[in-house]
């Protein structure tokens, strides 16, 4: 893949494309023939019992708002396949997959996940995981792609936890790492307000995957795992300090680890209006964060696939618009991209 540096010149971007040791500058070119891949499936959603506190309805509403606001068109939607049991077994144990798929999940296990078992929940989690894998594949082809779900980072190989039943980030990382020779290196940038404990555990001994998590320390999960880099922040952090925290680590990680792909969990639960209320980011702060991450990664010639991560509100449409911030920022970055 060509390497690009993006620098602001007036309000437009000047692109310096590097080919071997030669460097030449060209005017920005807007892609008309191909658009930012948005990965979505109508089956990302399933029924839950009335009053259940997980905002399941947000997934189709993210796509709805993106289309309604003319951020994207239906033509740029990529539809994933359901993740096969074979694919899932690169991360999850056979016993867990058998029990999860067939409904042999006892009450205590169901309480830990936060979901009553149903065929619908199995199906939605498998499509969601297929979506993250497709977004990662699309990013390898097109440099940037976003799903309208994903980021189930609390799922472990043999159990689910905290609304996460299958670890989509881990499955995508492992699948893409192993599908090339030499193995691809994957950097997981997890900016959800909760630690990506399942992902950290899964890759704790895997040198080709680097897990980076910025999260609120006094928060679920109580027992943290060790990521390759954990940055634990205090309650109440606001936009400026939060962005400075990300800026203090991301460029150096990209320079030292040199990933072939970044998987970005753009959770919106650091928002000040999130139901869990730990941090105090604004809509603009989330937008600046997402823009910064994507520009910083892509400017080094590294493809990035984004997932929406966590976000909690009883106002489903407000929440869906908040989740669509990452797609809006990605669209801005995409429009800066050269051919
Ligand atoms: Zn979260």
Boltz pocket constraint, residues with backbone or C-beta under 6 A from the ligand:
constraints:
  - pocket:
      binder: B
      contacts: [[A, 192], [A, 193], [A, 194], [A, 267], [A, 269], [A, 309], [A, 310], [A, 311]]
      max_distance: 6.0
